[in-house]
Amino acid sequence: MFEVGSVVWATAGRDKHRFYAAVKLGQDEVFIADGKRRKLESPKRKNILHLRPTKTVLEGTALRTDKQLRLALAPFNGEAGVQKEQKEGTELV
């Protein structure tokens, strides 16, 4: 159901209607981060009843830095600015 790196949909609280990545698992809770509002250093503790899992699991490299996490979650959250940043970065390489 939930595993580290899973993309989850928040259904309750201030962070509802956004996608996050599960960065740590507890017994009845999951710690989530998105790299912008919730950094990897201070993930949000959420009750599993307030999250819906998706079938997508991010690679371990996406969970190393906040920027990599933001870029990995950008297609889910529809953030044009982050997608533009990713495109600009690939053009320079």
N, C-alpha and C positions, 0 to 999 in steps of 0.2 A: 504494500500500500504506500507508505511513505519511506523514503530512503534519502540519504544525504545526496544532494544534487538534484532532487526532484523539483520540478516546477509546480508550484501550487497556486491556487486561486483563493484569495481571502474573501470570505463571505460575510464577515461581521467586523465591527470596530471601525476605527478611523482609517484603517488601511484596506477597507473592503473594495471590491471591484478592481483589484490590481493583482498582477502576478508577482510572485516572489520565489526565491530558491530556498529549499530546506537545507540549512547548514549544520544543524545538530538535532538529534532526536532525544526525547525524554520518554517517560512512560506514557503519559497522556497528553504530551505537549510536543510541539515542534518549534524550533528556533528558526526564524525566517529572516532573510535580508534581501535587499534589492540593489545595494551598492550606492544608492542615492539618499533616500529617506532613512533607510536602515542600513548602516555600514556593517561590514563583516566583523569588525571589532566589537560591536554592540548590537547583536541581533535581537529581534523582537520575539518574546515568548508568546506562542499562540496555542490555544486549546485545539486539539485535532477536530473537534466538532465545528469549528469556525473556518476550516480549510477544506478545499476540494482538490484532490490530487489530479494531475494530468498524466498522460502517458510519456511525457518528455522527461528525460534525465540528462542534466548537463554534465559535460566532461569535468574531470577534476581540475583542468587548467582554467576553467571559467570561474572557479571558486577561489582563485589565488589572490586577486586584487579586486577592489571595488569597481575599477574601470572595466575589467574583463567581465565582471558580473553584470554591470549595466549594459554592456554591448550584447551579452548573451540573452538578456531579458528584453531588450529593445523591441524585437519583432512581436513579442507577446503583448507589451503595453502600448505599442503604437507610438513610440516616441520618435518623432521625425528628427529632432536635433541630435540625438545619439546615433541614429542611423546615418545622418549626414557626416558626423564625426568619423564613423567607421569607414565610410566611403572615401573620405578625404585621406584617411590614414593608409588605405590600400593603394591610392593613386600615387602616393609619394614613394612607396616601396618599389 
